[in-house]
Amino acid sequence: MAKAEKKLRCAIYTRKSTDEGLDKDFNSLDAQREACAAYVLSQQHEGWALLPELYDDGGHSGGTLERPALQQLLADVRAGKVDVVVVYKIDRLTRSLADFAKIVDVLDETEASFVSVTQAFSTTSSMGRLTLNVLLSFAQFEREVGAERIRDKIAASKAKGMWMGGSVPLGYKAVDRKLVVIPKEAETVREIMRRYLEADTIKALVEELGRDGFVSKQHVSKRGRVSGGHPIKRGALKHLLSNPLYVGEVRHKDKTYPGQHDAIVGRDTFEAVQEKLKDRTSHGSSAGPKRRLALLAGMIFDDRSRPMSPTHTKRHGRRYTYYASNMNDDYEAPALRLPASEIEQAVRRAVGRSLRTSGNIQRLVASRSADEKLRVFEKAQQLATDVEQLSVSRASEILTKLGLRVAVSENEIDGSLEPSAALGIQPDDKDTTKSEFKIALDRKNYGHEPRLRLQPSKQDLVAKDDKLVELLGRAFAARDQLLEMDEGAVQSTKTTKLRHLQRLARLSYLDPTIIRSILTGTQPKGLSARSLWRMGNLPIRFVDQREALGFPNS
């Protein structure tokens, strides 16, 4: 009786350097996978069997090993789950000779090997490894020479004054790869430059522009995705003020060249702006330390009702600001200290959540008309957003109107609000006007002085992610489509389409608590549609799913 062939578990790895075209029903990764699958099928008599797992890296360069699917593949090889790695071409696996050596070491640990479908190479013999090394040397050389050519081309093009792409700045639009002035936006740029010359600081100008409705440039991608159109932030404003494109020049590293586009700002104005920027950079700190605005001044107390005032220390040239108890005559009780920025952000979030909690607001308007309830709810939502996003001075004004009081003990922060006045409500005897919140703390001793540290909040979560919600919707639609298919429909559907539907449908079997969190916008910060879609193997057990996706298991 003939001895049975050893079964060899084959994993297909595919890669594409850019995201372009990956949204198509049949893309480059699908083409690579089909060719590899056909090759594995042709070796079935040798005991080759294709594993169902997908190892696809779309939009990742071959010059690095930091690719999600490749890392998952190598982990499965180390775990003994893969015997043969199948690729369309060797440069899909890597374009670096050094990285190739690392991959071979991983394969050797478990006596695994790899095969290139379009190149007759094998790692099982010394001659095959030598041939592969030579091929990879040329692949690496080609990548390095290509990078040098691109860099040289960019430098030469910019020396000729050509705009080489990237984000189109405010005031221009890209037409045939050239910058063309948009008159309305150009006037906005000139107005910002004029205002900066009159403003005291960049921070003051940011607040002024925000109040007057100035926003960043709005961009629409080829896929129709809209970005920008938000209030101009400090970093973006500084970049705008120092951008030589606005005087008709193109910058390359530390040099500028006359551009092929029209200027928006006059030379005198631009140089005056640069002089003011330079002056503030070099002399801004010589006038002495600037007083930091305290968001919670007059609203924060310790457990002995002593006011906690902002104070600071300086270490290694850095300034650290705290809220510390005022000692007065009470020297027996130790002073409490909290990092100012941390407690301010925590209080902003807590107040925002309190104002958005319908139960808190419902108590205030229980006896009011439907129109009045709607008005108060909308006002509360707006106040919540303002507290979370506005400057320290503006947010402090709002918190004062909200009647905020913060009491700090060694274990927690107790906060209370009396928002009736800020919401425009005249309280009566039936109204319960107070809303409360708590923030957990840890106590740490530094010498004789206790300091407090904020515990991570379970409610410190991101807002609803529309892309995640859309992905879930597609997942349930894919599941319904698969369940409705009969045998004939399955056979007539392309393999790649079926795999795509199957990969989508698996997400409909997520733990219901995970789905609920995504739909309500309470998923962990690191979870995105991209990361969820790219998960190679989704655990079956709900508890394992929660752990893999960063949800607390309680």
C-alpha positions, 0 to 999 in steps of 0.5 A, a space after each residue: 500500500 502506497 504511503 500517503 503524502 504528507 499534507 502541506 498547509 499553504 498560506 497565500 500572501 498578497 501585497 500592493 504598495 498603494 491603496 489605489 484600486 483596492 475598492 474595486 470588486 476585483 483588484 490586484 490583491 484578488 488577482 495575486 490570490 487567484 494565481 496563487 490558489 491555482 498553483 496550490 491546486 496544481 500541487 494537490 497531488 503533492 499533498 498541498 492544501 490551501 488554508 482559508 486565512 487571508 493575508 492581504 497587505 493593501 497600501 503597504 511598501 515592501 521595504 519594511 516588515 511592519 505590515 499587519 498581514 505579514 506579521 500575522 503570517 509570520 506569527 502563524 508560521 512560528 505557531 506551526 500553522 503554516 508549512 508553505 508560504 505562497 506568493 505571486 512574486 518574491 518582491 510581494 514578500 519583501 524588497 529588502 535583502 536584510 528583511 528576506 534573511 529575517 523571514 528565512 530565519 522564521 521559516 527555518 525555525 519550523 522547517 517551513 518554506 516558500 514558493 513564488 508562483 511566477 519564479 521557479 525558486 525554492 528555499 529548500 536548497 543552497 542554490 535556490 537561496 543563492 539565486 533568491 539572494 541575487 534576485 532580492 539584491 536587484 529588487 533592493 537596488 531597484 527600490 533604492 535607485 527609484 527612490 533616488 530618482 524621485 527625490 532628484 526629480 522633486 528637487 529639480 522640479 521645485 528648482 523650476 518653480 513647479 508645485 509638486 502636489 500635496 495638500 492644496 493650500 487655502 487660496 488656491 486650487 489645483 488645475 492640471 497640476 498647477 496652482 490657480 488663485 481662488 479670489 475669495 479664498 485669496 482675500 481670506 489669506 490676505 485678511 489673516 495676514 493683516 490681522 496677524 500684524 495687528 494681533 498680540 499673539 497667535 493664540 489670540 488670533 486663533 480665538 479671534 478667527 474662530 469667533 469670526 467664522 474663519 475656517 480651514 480649506 475644504 478638500 474633496 477626495 477622488 472618492 468624494 470624502 470631504 475634509 477640512 472646513 474646521 476652525 483654524 488651529 494654532 499649528 495650521 495658522 502658523 504654517 499658513 503665515 510662514 508659507 512662501 507659496 503665498 508670495 509666489 515661491 516654492 520651498 524645497 528643504 531650506 531653499 526657496 525658488 520663484 514659482 510658476 503660480 501667482 502670488 496672493 500676498 505682497 512681498 512687504 506684507 509677507 516679510 513683515 509677518 516673517 519678521 514678527 514670527 521670528 521676533 516672537 520665536 527668538 524673544 518670546 520667552 525673554 519677557 518672563 514666564 506668561 501667566 497660565 489661565 486656570 480653567 477651574 480657578 475659584 471652582 476647585 476645593 480640597 476635602 477640607 474646603 480649602 481652595 486649590 490654586 494653580 501653582 507650578 514647578 520647573 524641572 529640566 527646563 519644562 514647566 509643570 502646573 498643578 492645582 494645590 491646596 491653599 495651606 492658610 493656618 491649617 498646617 496639620 492637614 497635608 496639601 493635595 496636588 493634582 496635575 492641572 492639564 489632566 484634571 481640567 481635561 477630565 472635568 471638561 469631559 465629565 461636564 460635557 457628559 453630564 450635560 448630554 445625559 438626558 436624565 440630568 436635563 429631564 429632571 430640570 424640565 419635567 414640568 415644562 412644555 414640549 417646545 421648552 424641553 426641546 429648547 433646553 435639550 439643544 442648549 445643553 448639547 451646545 454648552 457641552 460642546 463649548 465646554 469641551 472645545 472652547 479656549 480656557 477663558 471661554 470655557 471657564 466663563 461657561 463653567 462659572 455660569 453652570 455653577 460648577 463646584 469641584 471637591 477633591 479628596 484622596 480617592 475621588 473628585 466630586 463635581 456638581 453643577 447647577 445649570 438652570 441659569 445657563 440653560 435659561 430655566 427659572 427653577 421652581 420648588 418641583 425642580 431638582 436643579 443639581 447634577 453631580 459627577 465623580 472622577 476616580 483618583 489614585 493616591 501617590 506619596 512623594 516624600 511627605 507630600 501626597 499627590 493624586 493621579 487620575 484613574 483612566 475613565 471607562 467613559 473616556 471613549 470616542 464619538 460614533 464612528 460613521 465608517 465603523 457603523 457603515 461597516 457593520 451595516 455592510 456585514 449584516 447585508 452580506 450575511 443576509 445575501 449569503 443566507 439567501 443564496 442557493 447552490 446555483 447562486 453560489 456556483 455562479 458567483 466569483 470565488 473572490 466575491 464569495 470570499 469578500 462576502 464571507 469576510 464581511 459577514 463574519 463581522 455580523 457575528 461579533 459580541 452584541 455588546 461590541 456591536 452596541 458600543 459601535 452603534 452608540 459611539 462608545 467603542 475604544 479609541 483605537 478601534 476603527 473600520 480599517 483595523 476591524 476589517 484587517 483583523 486576520 482571525 476574529 476569535 469565536 468566543 465573545 470574551 476573546 473578541 472583547 479582549 482582541 478589540 480592546 474592550 474591557 471584560 467585566 
